[in-house]
Amino acid sequence: GWLPQEYAAAGIPFERRGARMDEYLRCLRALWTQDPVEFAGEFYTVPRSHVGPPPVQRPHPPVLLGGAAASALRRAGRLAQGWIGSSRHDLTRIGTCIETVREGARETGRDPDAVRIVVRGVVDLVDDDPGVRRRQLQGTRGQVFDDLAGLRAQGVTEVFLDLNLSPRVGFPGIDAAEALAYAEHVLDTFAPAHAR
């Protein structure tokens, strides 16, 4: 988290949140991979216990971390299977974030290309070219496909088409039937069978 008020509301110190997250990930891995499990850290303690059922994924579910600060990006590269960029992330600068994630992987001897890079992209699909004020993932089908190819070239491995923050889907006052029709149009447009 990044908001001090959230920590205050939960009664958790804002300071050392990075160290707390690092240990939390180690604790999760222990819970997922050990039976019986026992974990004793500075922030978290799990007495000798049996936890079940075990995760289906082996050795454990993939951990994808968010964050925008350099330390959070490096943490994703060091300790997680991937990084998820925020829906509000500036996609024109995503390559810098990706390189920081990969630096974190290299710091610990991990293969930087094996780290998943997931972008939550707010798509705004339109029929006509929006012109020079167009932002990434806004425009015609062809323009958005070009943007997706550009993200791939920067190292993005997956794009999650996020319609929650779309002004045509997730804003108050939007007609539910129109929102659903638009969402289905976006999904149909970018379904793998329709990809170019």
Buried (B, 14 or more C-beta within 10 A) or exposed (E): EEEEEEBEEEEBEBEEBBEBBBBBBBBBBBBBEBEEBEBEBEBBEBEEEEEEEBEEEEEBEEBBBBBBEBEBBBBBBBBBBBBBBEBEBEBEEBBEBBBBBBBBBEEEEBEBEEBBBBBBBBBBBBEEEEEEEBEBBBBBBEBBBEBBEBBEEBBBBBBEBBBEEBEBBBEEEBEEEEBEEBBEEBEEBBEEEEEE
